[in-house]
Amino acid sequence: MVTAGIIGTGWWGQELLKSARGSDAIRFVHGMSRHAESGAPVAAAHGLRFSTSLEAMLTDREVQAVVIATPHRSHRALIEAVAARGLPVFCEKPLTLTRADAVAAVAACQAAGVPLAVGHNRRFLPSLAIMQRILAEGRLGTLLHIEGHSSNENSSRNFAPWRADPEESPAGGMTGTGVHVIDAFTALVGPAKRVSTLHVVRKPPPGPLDSLSVLLEFACGISGTLAMVRATPRVWRLHLFGERGSVEAVSETEVVLRESGREPERIAAPEVDTLRAELEAFAAAAAGRAPYPLPLDQAVANVAAFEAIVQSLAQGGAPVEVAG
């Protein structure tokens, strides 16, 4: 059992706390937030010690690892501070907002000899695991194209001022939903090479009505499209195309495999609590039992693609090369 501290007790921090309840791999013991009026009640509800001081958390002898669930621009400094104390770090997505900061955060953890886990919980989806297995079996033939869509209503239902700040959450729905698709793309076909964008805004935040579309070229030579809407019922879809077949994740647990000369095949798997899964995978890495199943080079590639998308939007949608 790894005993952990959590920095950030807002909406998503509370979701992580709920998911860890009853786990035999990880248990939260200390909560930290700059805002005592909101953070202390959350800590009390989960039976945690509470502080407004990072130093108090990092000197708590029961804290063996730290989870970061704070606004995006704070991630690098917090990762470096936690790593400097020799503690394993879990950081919510996006890891950082720039590739340079991601590289620095990774370097800090490597220098300290501690694992760094990134909270791309959708990497633990059953449908993605099925797609990876089919891809590894070579059933699609030469890959040609990949599509992804992730939309939800979180930006209006779980609003916080920093989530509408273009410095904290640039590029429409990218930080909330799009980075999950980028990570799935990276897991399936590798890093992006070039991107271009289209952002259509019907109403600005709060309660945004907008859509973001991204065209991608990948280093492996295939094309891709990514779309997200910040105000529509939840949609999760991935579709990978090859010369002999395609596989489409139509939900978090089910895919449709289409192969030349065969009827479409629906393949399903049991549901997984992806938040519990990522926290327990982090606990295994913190305890030295297994590496966290998101390699750090892929974590950096995700941030590089995200940064290129932000740059493309700033340039009116023009193509931007992804830093490598």
C-alpha positions as protocol buffer text, in pm:
chain_id: "A"
residue {
  index: 1
  type: MET
  ca { x: 0 y: 0 z: 0 }
}
residue {
  index: 2
  type: VAL
  ca { x: 135 y: 339 z: -105 }
}
residue {
  index: 3
  type: THR
  ca { x: 22 y: 633 z: 109 }
}
residue {
  index: 4
  type: ALA
  ca { x: -6 y: 952 z: -91 }
}
residue {
  index: 5
  type: GLY
  ca { x: -68 y: 1322 z: -73 }
}
residue {
  index: 6
  type: ILE
  ca { x: -280 y: 1512 z: -322 }
}
residue {
  index: 7
  type: ILE
  ca { x: -221 y: 1871 z: -430 }
}
residue {
  index: 8
  type: GLY
  ca { x: -546 y: 2025 z: -549 }
}
residue {
  index: 9
  type: THR
  ca { x: -886 y: 1946 z: -398 }
}
residue {
  index: 10
  type: GLY
  ca { x: -1112 y: 2092 z: -666 }
}
residue {
  index: 11
  type: TRP
  ca { x: -1353 y: 1901 z: -886 }
}
residue {
  index: 12
  type: TRP
  ca { x: -1098 y: 1667 z: -1043 }
}
residue {
  index: 13
  type: GLY
  ca { x: -897 y: 1619 z: -727 }
}
residue {
  index: 14
  type: GLN
  ca { x: -1218 y: 1504 z: -562 }
}
residue {
  index: 15
  type: GLU
  ca { x: -1283 y: 1259 z: -847 }
}
residue {
  index: 16
  type: LEU
  ca { x: -940 y: 1106 z: -787 }
}
residue {
  index: 17
  type: LEU
  ca { x: -1006 y: 1085 z: -412 }
}
residue {
  index: 18
  type: LYS
  ca { x: -1335 y: 906 z: -473 }
}
residue {
  index: 19
  type: SER
  ca { x: -1177 y: 657 z: -712 }
}
residue {
  index: 20
  type: ALA
  ca { x: -908 y: 562 z: -461 }
}
residue {
  index: 21
  type: ARG
  ca { x: -1158 y: 470 z: -190 }
}
residue {
  index: 22
  type: GLY
  ca { x: -1125 y: 103 z: -104 }
}
residue {
  index: 23
  type: SER
  ca { x: -809 y: 50 z: -308 }
}
residue {
  index: 24
  type: ASP
  ca { x: -558 y: -191 z: -160 }
}
residue {
  index: 25
  type: ALA
  ca { x: -279 y: -27 z: -366 }
}
residue {
  index: 26
  type: ILE
  ca { x: -302 y: 343 z: -281 }
}
residue {
  index: 27
  type: ARG
  ca { x: -448 y: 548 z: 3 }
}
residue {
  index: 28
  type: PHE
  ca { x: -455 y: 925 z: 33 }
}
residue {
  index: 29
  type: VAL
  ca { x: -352 y: 1064 z: 372 }
}
residue {
  index: 30
  type: HIS
  ca { x: -282 y: 1435 z: 314 }
}
residue {
  index: 31
  type: GLY
  ca { x: -459 y: 1699 z: 107 }
}
residue {
  index: 32
  type: MET
  ca { x: -310 y: 2034 z: 14 }
}
residue {
  index: 33
  type: SER
  ca { x: -475 y: 2341 z: -135 }
}
residue {
  index: 34
  type: ARG
  ca { x: -400 y: 2713 z: -125 }
}
residue {
  index: 35
  type: HIS
  ca { x: -766 y: 2771 z: -41 }
}
residue {
  index: 36
  type: ALA
  ca { x: -846 y: 2648 z: 309 }
}
residue {
  index: 37
  type: GLU
  ca { x: -1211 y: 2750 z: 290 }
}
residue {
  index: 38
  type: SER
  ca { x: -1277 y: 2501 z: 10 }
}
residue {
  index: 39
  type: GLY
  ca { x: -994 y: 2251 z: 58 }
}
residue {
  index: 40
  type: ALA
  ca { x: -1027 y: 2179 z: 430 }
}
residue {
  index: 41
  type: PRO
  ca { x: -1385 y: 2047 z: 406 }
}
residue {
  index: 42
  type: VAL
  ca { x: -1287 y: 1817 z: 120 }
}
residue {
  index: 43
  type: ALA
  ca { x: -993 y: 1681 z: 319 }
}
residue {
  index: 44
  type: ALA
  ca { x: -1213 y: 1628 z: 623 }
}
residue {
  index: 45
  type: ALA
  ca { x: -1474 y: 1443 z: 414 }
}
residue {
  index: 46
  type: HIS
  ca { x: -1205 y: 1199 z: 299 }
}
residue {
  index: 47
  type: GLY
  ca { x: -1031 y: 1165 z: 636 }
}
residue {
  index: 48
  type: LEU
  ca { x: -713 y: 1345 z: 527 }
}
residue {
  index: 49
  type: ARG
  ca { x: -478 y: 1576 z: 704 }
}
residue {
  index: 50
  type: PHE
  ca { x: -494 y: 1917 z: 540 }
}
residue {
  index: 51
  type: SER
  ca { x: -251 y: 2199 z: 480 }
}
residue {
  index: 52
  type: THR
  ca { x: -218 y: 2510 z: 267 }
}
residue {
  index: 53
  type: SER
  ca { x: 159 y: 2463 z: 256 }
}
residue {
  index: 54
  type: LEU
  ca { x: 344 y: 2243 z: 9 }
}
residue {
  index: 55
  type: GLU
  ca { x: 628 y: 2216 z: 259 }
}
residue {
  index: 56
  type: ALA
  ca { x: 392 y: 2070 z: 519 }
}
residue {
  index: 57
  type: MET
  ca { x: 287 y: 1800 z: 278 }
}
residue {
  index: 58
  type: LEU
  ca { x: 638 y: 1717 z: 160 }
}
residue {
  index: 59
  type: THR
  ca { x: 763 y: 1681 z: 518 }
}
residue {
  index: 60
  type: ASP
  ca { x: 474 y: 1457 z: 619 }
}
residue {
  index: 61
  type: ARG
  ca { x: 649 y: 1126 z: 689 }
}
residue {
  index: 62
  type: GLU
  ca { x: 344 y: 925 z: 587 }
}
residue {
  index: 63
  type: VAL
  ca { x: 339 y: 1076 z: 237 }
}
residue {
  index: 64
  type: GLN
  ca { x: 525 y: 830 z: 14 }
}
residue {
  index: 65
  type: ALA
  ca { x: 410 y: 974 z: -321 }
}
residue {
  index: 66
  type: VAL
  ca { x: 228 y: 1282 z: -446 }
}
residue {
  index: 67
  type: VAL
  ca { x: -61 y: 1334 z: -690 }
}
residue {
  index: 68
  type: ILE
  ca { x: -95 y: 1675 z: -860 }
}
residue {
  index: 69
  type: ALA
  ca { x: -441 y: 1793 z: -967 }
}
residue {
  index: 70
  type: THR
  ca { x: -392 y: 2168 z: -1005 }
}
residue {
  index: 71
  type: PRO
  ca { x: -419 y: 2427 z: -1285 }
}
residue {
  index: 72
  type: HIS
  ca { x: -194 y: 2343 z: -1576 }
}
residue {
  index: 73
  type: ARG
  ca { x: 67 y: 2617 z: -1551 }
}
residue {
  index: 74
  type: SER
  ca { x: 162 y: 2505 z: -1199 }
}
residue {
  index: 75
  type: HIS
  ca { x: 255 y: 2150 z: -1303 }
}
residue {
  index: 76
  type: ARG
  ca { x: 623 y: 2189 z: -1388 }
}
residue {
  index: 77
  type: ALA
  ca { x: 717 y: 2372 z: -1066 }
}
residue {
  index: 78
  type: LEU
  ca { x: 523 y: 2129 z: -849 }
}
residue {
  index: 79
  type: ILE
  ca { x: 672 y: 1824 z: -1023 }
}
residue {
  index: 80
  type: GLU
  ca { x: 1021 y: 1963 z: -972 }
}
residue {
  index: 81
  type: ALA
  ca { x: 953 y: 2038 z: -605 }
}
residue {
  index: 82
  type: VAL
  ca { x: 813 y: 1693 z: -534 }
}
residue {
  index: 83
  type: ALA
  ca { x: 1089 y: 1515 z: -726 }
}
residue {
  index: 84
  type: ALA
  ca { x: 1353 y: 1715 z: -538 }
}
residue {
  index: 85
  type: ARG
  ca { x: 1227 y: 1547 z: -219 }
}
residue {
  index: 86
  type: GLY
  ca { x: 1270 y: 1204 z: -376 }
}
residue {
  index: 87
  type: LEU
  ca { x: 897 y: 1135 z: -399 }
}
residue {
  index: 88
  type: PRO
  ca { x: 723 y: 967 z: -695 }
}
residue {
  index: 89
  type: VAL
  ca { x: 494 y: 1205 z: -886 }
}
residue {
  index: 90
  type: PHE
  ca { x: 158 y: 1161 z: -1056 }
}
residue {
  index: 91
  type: CYS
  ca { x: 48 y: 1468 z: -1255 }
}
residue {
  index: 92
  type: GLU
  ca { x: -289 y: 1523 z: -1416 }
}
residue {
  index: 93
  type: LYS
  ca { x: -304 y: 1586 z: -1788 }
}
residue {
  index: 94
  type: PRO
  ca { x: -190 y: 1786 z: -1968 }
}
residue {
  index: 95
  type: LEU
  ca { x: 153 y: 1726 z: -1819 }
}
residue {
  index: 96
  type: THR
  ca { x: 252 y: 2082 z: -1912 }
}
residue {
  index: 97
  type: LEU
  ca { x: 148 y: 2335 z: -2177 }
}
residue {
  index: 98
  type: THR
  ca { x: 483 y: 2343 z: -2360 }
}
residue {
  index: 99
  type: ARG
  ca { x: 728 y: 2079 z: -2472 }
}
residue {
  index: 100
  type: ALA
  ca { x: 1017 y: 2261 z: -2301 }
}
residue {
  index: 101
  type: ASP
  ca { x: 839 y: 2241 z: -1966 }
}
residue {
  index: 102
  type: ALA
  ca { x: 754 y: 1875 z: -2023 }
}
residue {
  index: 103
  type: VAL
  ca { x: 1117 y: 1792 z: -2097 }
}
residue {
  index: 104
  type: ALA
  ca { x: 1225 y: 1979 z: -1782 }
}
residue {
  index: 105
  type: ALA
  ca { x: 969 y: 1798 z: -1566 }
}
residue {
  index: 106
  type: VAL
  ca { x: 1078 y: 1460 z: -1700 }
}
residue {
  index: 107
  type: ALA
  ca { x: 1444 y: 1550 z: -1647 }
}
residue {
  index: 108
  type: ALA
  ca { x: 1378 y: 1650 z: -1286 }
}
residue {
  index: 109
  type: CYS
  ca { x: 1218 y: 1314 z: -1209 }
}
residue {
  index: 110
  type: GLN
  ca { x: 1488 y: 1119 z: -1389 }
}
residue {
  index: 111
  type: ALA
  ca { x: 1761 y: 1309 z: -1204 }
}
residue {
  index: 112
  type: ALA
  ca { x: 1590 y: 1232 z: -874 }
}
residue {
  index: 113
  type: GLY
  ca { x: 1537 y: 868 z: -970 }
}
residue {
  index: 114
  type: VAL
  ca { x: 1161 y: 881 z: -913 }
}
residue {
  index: 115
  type: PRO
  ca { x: 879 y: 773 z: -1146 }
}
residue {
  index: 116
  type: LEU
  ca { x: 661 y: 1032 z: -1317 }
}
residue {
  index: 117
  type: ALA
  ca { x: 308 y: 925 z: -1412 }
}
residue {
  index: 118
  type: VAL
  ca { x: 72 y: 1134 z: -1625 }
}
residue {
  index: 119
  type: GLY
  ca { x: -304 y: 1118 z: -1570 }
}
residue {
  index: 120
  type: HIS
  ca { x: -422 y: 1015 z: -1914 }
}
residue {
  index: 121
  type: ASN
  ca { x: -683 y: 786 z: -1764 }
}
residue {
  index: 122
  type: ARG
  ca { x: -832 y: 699 z: -2103 }
}
residue {
  index: 123
  type: ARG
  ca { x: -517 y: 507 z: -2188 }
}
residue {
  index: 124
  type: PHE
  ca { x: -669 y: 244 z: -1957 }
}
residue {
  index: 125
  type: LEU
  ca { x: -994 y: 212 z: -2156 }
}
residue {
  index: 126
  type: PRO
  ca { x: -1089 y: -145 z: -2254 }
}
residue {
  index: 127
  type: SER
  ca { x: -1168 y: -36 z: -2610 }
}
residue {
  index: 128
  type: LEU
  ca { x: -820 y: 110 z: -2655 }
}
residue {
  index: 129
  type: ALA
  ca { x: -664 y: -212 z: -2527 }
}
residue {
  index: 130
  type: ILE
  ca { x: -868 y: -411 z: -2782 }
}
residue {
  index: 131
  type: MET
  ca { x: -756 y: -179 z: -3062 }
}
residue {
  index: 132
  type: GLN
  ca { x: -392 y: -218 z: -2958 }
}
residue {
  index: 133
  type: ARG
  ca { x: -426 y: -596 z: -2961 }
}
residue {
  index: 134
  type: ILE
  ca { x: -584 y: -601 z: -3309 }
}
residue {
  index: 135
  type: LEU
  ca { x: -315 y: -366 z: -3436 }
}
residue {
  index: 136
  type: ALA
  ca { x: -39 y: -585 z: -3290 }
}
residue {
  index: 137
  type: GLU
  ca { x: -190 y: -888 z: -3466 }
}
residue {
  index: 138
  type: GLY
  ca { x: -147 y: -711 z: -3800 }
}
residue {
  index: 139
  type: ARG
  ca { x: -511 y: -754 z: -3899 }
}
residue {
  index: 140
  type: LEU
  ca { x: -545 y: -405 z: -4049 }
}
residue {
  index: 141
  type: GLY
  ca { x: -251 y: -425 z: -4290 }
}
residue {
  index: 142
  type: THR
  ca { x: -66 y: -106 z: -4381 }
}
residue {
  index: 143
  type: LEU
  ca { x: -204 y: 181 z: -4177 }
}
residue {
  index: 144
  type: LEU
  ca { x: -350 y: 478 z: -4364 }
}
residue {
  index: 145
  type: HIS
  ca { x: -553 y: 708 z: -4138 }
}
residue {
  index: 146
  type: ILE
  ca { x: -684 y: 762 z: -3785 }
}
residue {
  index: 147
  type: GLU
  ca { x: -983 y: 958 z: -3656 }
}
residue {
  index: 148
  type: GLY
  ca { x: -1075 y: 1061 z: -3305 }
}
residue {
  index: 149
  type: HIS
  ca { x: -1354 y: 1250 z: -3130 }
}
residue {
  index: 150
  type: SER
  ca { x: -1396 y: 1338 z: -2764 }
}
residue {
  index: 151
  type: SER
  ca { x: -1674 y: 1568 z: -2643 }
}
residue {
  index: 152
  type: ASN
  ca { x: -1855 y: 1627 z: -2316 }
}
residue {
  index: 153
  type: GLU
  ca { x: -2034 y: 1890 z: -2110 }
}
residue {
  index: 154
  type: ASN
  ca { x: -1772 y: 1925 z: -1835 }
}
residue {
  index: 155
  type: SER
  ca { x: -1674 y: 2281 z: -1927 }
}
residue {
  index: 156
  type: SER
  ca { x: -2019 y: 2408 z: -1832 }
}
residue {
  index: 157
  type: ARG
  ca { x: -2112 y: 2159 z: -1561 }
}
residue {
  index: 158
  type: ASN
  ca { x: -1782 y: 2181 z: -1372 }
}
residue {
  index: 159
  type: PHE
  ca { x: -1683 y: 2539 z: -1441 }
}
residue {
  index: 160
  type: ALA
  ca { x: -1393 y: 2708 z: -1263 }
}
residue {
  index: 161
  type: PRO
  ca { x: -1255 y: 3048 z: -1369 }
}
residue {
  index: 162
  type: TRP
  ca { x: -908 y: 2913 z: -1446 }
}
residue {
  index: 163
  type: ARG
  ca { x: -1057 y: 2664 z: -1693 }
}
residue {
  index: 164
  type: ALA
  ca { x: -1178 y: 2957 z: -1903 }
}
residue {
  index: 165
  type: ASP
  ca { x: -845 y: 3140 z: -1885 }
}
residue {
  index: 166
  type: PRO
  ca { x: -681 y: 3116 z: -2231 }
}
residue {
  index: 167
  type: GLU
  ca { x: -341 y: 3112 z: -2061 }
}
residue {
  index: 168
  type: GLU
  ca { x: -438 y: 2805 z: -1855 }
}
residue {
  index: 169
  type: SER
  ca { x: -667 y: 2630 z: -2103 }
}
residue {
  index: 170
  type: PRO
  ca { x: -581 y: 2733 z: -2458 }
}
residue {
  index: 171
  type: ALA
  ca { x: -720 y: 2587 z: -2780 }
}
residue {
  index: 172
  type: GLY
  ca { x: -1087 y: 2537 z: -2704 }
}
residue {
  index: 173
  type: GLY
  ca { x: -1151 y: 2191 z: -2563 }
}
residue {
  index: 174
  type: MET
  ca { x: -795 y: 2062 z: -2599 }
}
residue {
  index: 175
  type: THR
  ca { x: -695 y: 2058 z: -2231 }
}
residue {
  index: 176
  type: GLY
  ca { x: -1028 y: 1911 z: -2123 }
}
residue {
  index: 177
  type: THR
  ca { x: -1087 y: 1646 z: -2388 }
}
residue {
  index: 178
  type: GLY
  ca { x: -861 y: 1672 z: -2692 }
}
residue {
  index: 179
  type: VAL
  ca { x: -540 y: 1573 z: -2517 }
}
residue {
  index: 180
  type: HIS
  ca { x: -700 y: 1236 z: -2435 }
}
residue {
  index: 181
  type: VAL
  ca { x: -739 y: 1168 z: -2807 }
}
residue {
  index: 182
  type: ILE
  ca { x: -386 y: 1287 z: -2878 }
}
residue {
  index: 183
  type: ASP
  ca { x: -262 y: 1036 z: -2619 }
}
residue {
  index: 184
  type: ALA
  ca { x: -468 y: 757 z: -2777 }
}
residue {
  index: 185
  type: PHE
  ca { x: -323 y: 848 z: -3118 }
}
residue {
  index: 186
  type: THR
  ca { x: 29 y: 838 z: -2973 }
}
residue {
  index: 187
  type: ALA
  ca { x: -37 y: 499 z: -2813 }
}
residue {
  index: 188
  type: LEU
  ca { x: -167 y: 354 z: -3140 }
}
residue {
  index: 189
  type: VAL
  ca { x: 41 y: 511 z: -3418 }
}
residue {
  index: 190
  type: GLY
  ca { x: 316 y: 719 z: -3257 }
}
residue {
  index: 191
  type: PRO
  ca { x: 390 y: 1092 z: -3250 }
}
residue {
  index: 192
  type: ALA
  ca { x: 236 y: 1362 z: -3467 }
}
residue {
  index: 193
  type: LYS
  ca { x: 459 y: 1542 z: -3716 }
}
residue {
  index: 194
  type: ARG
  ca { x: 244 y: 1834 z: -3837 }
}
residue {
  index: 195
  type: VAL
  ca { x: -95 y: 1986 z: -3748 }
}
residue {
  index: 196
  type: SER
  ca { x: -341 y: 2246 z: -3874 }
}
residue {
  index: 197
  type: THR
  ca { x: -660 y: 2365 z: -3705 }
}
residue {
  index: 198
  type: LEU
  ca { x: -1008 y: 2517 z: -3726 }
}
residue {
  index: 199
  type: HIS
  ca { x: -1180 y: 2665 z: -3418 }
}
residue {
  index: 200
  type: VAL
  ca { x: -1546 y: 2771 z: -3455 }
}
residue {
  index: 201
  type: VAL
  ca { x: -1693 y: 2968 z: -3161 }
}
residue {
  index: 202
  type: ARG
  ca { x: -2069 y: 3021 z: -3125 }
}
residue {
  index: 203
  type: LYS
  ca { x: -2044 y: 3149 z: -2766 }
}
residue {
  index: 204
  type: PRO
  ca { x: -1730 y: 3221 z: -2559 }
}
residue {
  index: 205
  type: PRO
  ca { x: -1674 y: 3095 z: -2200 }
}
residue {
  index: 206
  type: PRO
  ca { x: -1826 y: 3063 z: -1951 }
}
residue {
  index: 207
  type: GLY
  ca { x: -2057 y: 2797 z: -2089 }
}
residue {
  index: 208
  type: PRO
  ca { x: -1871 y: 2786 z: -2422 }
}
residue {
  index: 209
  type: LEU
  ca { x: -2035 y: 2675 z: -2745 }
}
residue {
  index: 210
  type: ASP
  ca { x: -1750 y: 2589 z: -2977 }
}
residue {
  index: 211
  type: SER
  ca { x: -1585 y: 2315 z: -3178 }
}
residue {
  index: 212
  type: LEU
  ca { x: -1222 y: 2247 z: -3260 }
}
residue {
  index: 213
  type: SER
  ca { x: -1103 y: 2040 z: -3555 }
}
residue {
  index: 214
  type: VAL
  ca { x: -743 y: 1933 z: -3615 }
}
residue {
  index: 215
  type: LEU
  ca { x: -577 y: 1779 z: -3920 }
}
residue {
  index: 216
  type: LEU
  ca { x: -266 y: 1576 z: -3839 }
}
residue {
  index: 217
  type: GLU
  ca { x: 21 y: 1412 z: -4019 }
}
residue {
  index: 218
  type: PHE
  ca { x: 208 y: 1148 z: -3819 }
}
residue {
  index: 219
  type: ALA
  ca { x: 574 y: 1057 z: -3821 }
}
residue {
  index: 220
  type: CYS
  ca { x: 477 y: 705 z: -3934 }
}
residue {
  index: 221
  type: GLY
  ca { x: 335 y: 851 z: -4255 }
}
residue {
  index: 222
  type: ILE
  ca { x: -41 y: 837 z: -4196 }
}
residue {
  index: 223
  type: SER
  ca { x: -300 y: 1115 z: -4173 }
}
residue {
  index: 224
  type: GLY
  ca { x: -545 y: 1189 z: -3894 }
}
residue {
  index: 225
  type: THR
  ca { x: -837 y: 1403 z: -3784 }
}
residue {
  index: 226
  type: LEU
  ca { x: -936 y: 1510 z: -3434 }
}
residue {
  index: 227
  type: ALA
  ca { x: -1258 y: 1685 z: -3329 }
}
residue {
  index: 228
  type: MET
  ca { x: -1409 y: 1801 z: -3000 }
}
residue {
  index: 229
  type: VAL
  ca { x: -1714 y: 1994 z: -2885 }
}
residue {
  index: 230
  type: ARG
  ca { x: -1733 y: 2145 z: -2537 }
}
residue {
  index: 231
  type: ALA
  ca { x: -2111 y: 2145 z: -2498 }
}
residue {
  index: 232
  type: THR
  ca { x: -2270 y: 1821 z: -2610 }
}
residue {
  index: 233
  type: PRO
  ca { x: -2343 y: 1485 z: -2444 }
}
residue {
  index: 234
  type: ARG
  ca { x: -2035 y: 1266 z: -2395 }
}
residue {
  index: 235
  type: VAL
  ca { x: -1888 y: 1108 z: -2707 }
}
residue {
  index: 236
  type: TRP
  ca { x: -1573 y: 896 z: -2727 }
}
residue {
  index: 237
  type: ARG
  ca { x: -1476 y: 754 z: -3064 }
}
residue {
  index: 238
  type: LEU
  ca { x: -1154 y: 633 z: -3227 }
}
residue {
  index: 239
  type: HIS
  ca { x: -1126 y: 484 z: -3573 }
}
residue {
  index: 240
  type: LEU
  ca { x: -806 y: 341 z: -3719 }
}
residue {
  index: 241
  type: PHE
  ca { x: -797 y: 253 z: -4090 }
}
residue {
  index: 242
  type: GLY
  ca { x: -567 y: 13 z: -4274 }
}
residue {
  index: 243
  type: GLU
  ca { x: -557 y: -132 z: -4624 }
}
residue {
  index: 244
  type: ARG
  ca { x: -714 y: -462 z: -4511 }
}
residue {
  index: 245
  type: GLY
  ca { x: -946 y: -344 z: -4236 }
}
residue {
  index: 246
  type: SER
  ca { x: -1043 y: -84 z: -3981 }
}
residue {
  index: 247
  type: VAL
  ca { x: -1120 y: -91 z: -3610 }
}
residue {
  index: 248
  type: GLU
  ca { x: -1348 y: 163 z: -3446 }
}
residue {
  index: 249
  type: ALA
  ca { x: -1393 y: 223 z: -3075 }
}
residue {
  index: 250
  type: VAL
  ca { x: -1762 y: 312 z: -3059 }
}
residue {
  index: 251
  type: SER
  ca { x: -1760 y: 343 z: -2681 }
}
residue {
  index: 252
  type: GLU
  ca { x: -1525 y: 306 z: -2388 }
}
residue {
  index: 253
  type: THR
  ca { x: -1576 y: -71 z: -2383 }
}
residue {
  index: 254
  type: GLU
  ca { x: -1668 y: -178 z: -2738 }
}
residue {
  index: 255
  type: VAL
  ca { x: -1509 y: -177 z: -3082 }
}
residue {
  index: 256
  type: VAL
  ca { x: -1623 y: -272 z: -3431 }
}
residue {
  index: 257
  type: LEU
  ca { x: -1369 y: -458 z: -3646 }
}
residue {
  index: 258
  type: ARG
  ca { x: -1424 y: -443 z: -4021 }
}
residue {
  index: 259
  type: GLU
  ca { x: -1205 y: -668 z: -4237 }
}
residue {
  index: 260
  type: SER
  ca { x: -1212 y: -721 z: -4612 }
}
residue {
  index: 261
  type: GLY
  ca { x: -1447 y: -1003 z: -4708 }
}
residue {
  index: 262
  type: ARG
  ca { x: -1595 y: -1045 z: -4359 }
}
residue {
  index: 263
  type: GLU
  ca { x: -1900 y: -920 z: -4174 }
}
residue {
  index: 264
  type: PRO
  ca { x: -1827 y: -650 z: -3914 }
}
residue {
  index: 265
  type: GLU
  ca { x: -1742 y: -796 z: -3574 }
}
residue {
  index: 266
  type: ARG
  ca { x: -1835 y: -628 z: -3246 }
}
residue {
  index: 267
  type: ILE
  ca { x: -1591 y: -693 z: -2963 }
}
residue {
  index: 268
  type: ALA
  ca { x: -1665 y: -584 z: -2608 }
}
residue {
  index: 269
  type: ALA
  ca { x: -1486 y: -596 z: -2274 }
}
residue {
  index: 270
  type: PRO
  ca { x: -1600 y: -527 z: -1917 }
}
residue {
  index: 271
  type: GLU
  ca { x: -1599 y: -171 z: -1788 }
}
residue {
  index: 272
  type: VAL
  ca { x: -1293 y: -43 z: -1603 }
}
residue {
  index: 273
  type: ASP
  ca { x: -1268 y: 236 z: -1347 }
}
residue {
  index: 274
  type: THR
  ca { x: -995 y: 416 z: -1538 }
}
residue {
  index: 275
  type: LEU
  ca { x: -920 y: 660 z: -1255 }
}
residue {
  index: 276
  type: ARG
  ca { x: -869 y: 373 z: -1010 }
}
residue {
  index: 277
  type: ALA
  ca { x: -662 y: 191 z: -1273 }
}
residue {
  index: 278
  type: GLU
  ca { x: -425 y: 483 z: -1334 }
}
residue {
  index: 279
  type: LEU
  ca { x: -379 y: 550 z: -961 }
}
residue {
  index: 280
  type: GLU
  ca { x: -305 y: 185 z: -890 }
}
residue {
  index: 281
  type: ALA
  ca { x: -63 y: 173 z: -1184 }
}
residue {
  index: 282
  type: PHE
  ca { x: 108 y: 477 z: -1032 }
}
residue {
  index: 283
  type: ALA
  ca { x: 123 y: 301 z: -696 }
}
residue {
  index: 284
  type: ALA
  ca { x: 289 y: 1 z: -862 }
}
residue {
  index: 285
  type: ALA
  ca { x: 547 y: 231 z: -1021 }
}
residue {
  index: 286
  type: ALA
  ca { x: 604 y: 417 z: -695 }
}
residue {
  index: 287
  type: ALA
  ca { x: 664 y: 86 z: -518 }
}
residue {
  index: 288
  type: GLY
  ca { x: 902 y: -30 z: -792 }
}
residue {
  index: 289
  type: ARG
  ca { x: 681 y: -319 z: -897 }
}
residue {
  index: 290
  type: ALA
  ca { x: 615 y: -216 z: -1258 }
}
residue {
  index: 291
  type: PRO
  ca { x: 677 y: 79 z: -1489 }
}
residue {
  index: 292
  type: TYR
  ca { x: 387 y: 316 z: -1542 }
}
residue {
  index: 293
  type: PRO
  ca { x: 225 y: 219 z: -1875 }
}
residue {
  index: 294
  type: LEU
  ca { x: 270 y: 559 z: -2040 }
}
residue {
  index: 295
  type: PRO
  ca { x: 634 y: 597 z: -2148 }
}
residue {
  index: 296
  type: LEU
  ca { x: 774 y: 941 z: -2084 }
}
residue {
  index: 297
  type: ASP
  ca { x: 880 y: 995 z: -2444 }
}
residue {
  index: 298
  type: GLN
  ca { x: 514 y: 951 z: -2538 }
}
residue {
  index: 299
  type: ALA
  ca { x: 409 y: 1192 z: -2262 }
}
residue {
  index: 300
  type: VAL
  ca { x: 644 y: 1454 z: -2409 }
}
residue {
  index: 301
  type: ALA
  ca { x: 518 y: 1381 z: -2762 }
}
residue {
  index: 302
  type: ASN
  ca { x: 162 y: 1447 z: -2644 }
}
residue {
  index: 303
  type: VAL
  ca { x: 261 y: 1789 z: -2510 }
}
residue {
  index: 304
  type: ALA
  ca { x: 453 y: 1870 z: -2828 }
}
residue {
  index: 305
  type: ALA
  ca { x: 146 y: 1795 z: -3040 }
}
residue {
  index: 306
  type: PHE
  ca { x: -72 y: 2001 z: -2806 }
}
residue {
  index: 307
  type: GLU
  ca { x: 168 y: 2296 z: -2825 }
}
residue {
  index: 308
  type: ALA
  ca { x: 171 y: 2280 z: -3205 }
}
residue {
  index: 309
  type: ILE
  ca { x: -211 y: 2287 z: -3208 }
}
residue {
  index: 310
  type: VAL
  ca { x: -209 y: 2599 z: -2990 }
}
residue {
  index: 311
  type: GLN
  ca { x: 46 y: 2760 z: -3222 }
}
residue {
  index: 312
  type: SER
  ca { x: -160 y: 2671 z: -3530 }
}
residue {
  index: 313
  type: LEU
  ca { x: -467 y: 2839 z: -3382 }
}
residue {
  index: 314
  type: ALA
  ca { x: -263 y: 3150 z: -3305 }
}
residue {
  index: 315
  type: GLN
  ca { x: -161 y: 3155 z: -3672 }
}
residue {
  index: 316
  type: GLY
  ca { x: -517 y: 3132 z: -3805 }
}
residue {
  index: 317
  type: GLY
  ca { x: -511 y: 2755 z: -3848 }
}
residue {
  index: 318
  type: ALA
  ca { x: -189 y: 2741 z: -4051 }
}
residue {
  index: 319
  type: PRO
  ca { x: 12 y: 2417 z: -4057 }
}
residue {
  index: 320
  type: VAL
  ca { x: 270 y: 2390 z: -3778 }
}
residue {
  index: 321
  type: GLU
  ca { x: 549 y: 2135 z: -3746 }
}
residue {
  index: 322
  type: VAL
  ca { x: 549 y: 1944 z: -3417 }
}
residue {
  index: 323
  type: ALA
  ca { x: 874 y: 1986 z: -3224 }
}
residue {
  index: 324
  type: GLY
  ca { x: 1061 y: 1660 z: -3179 }
}
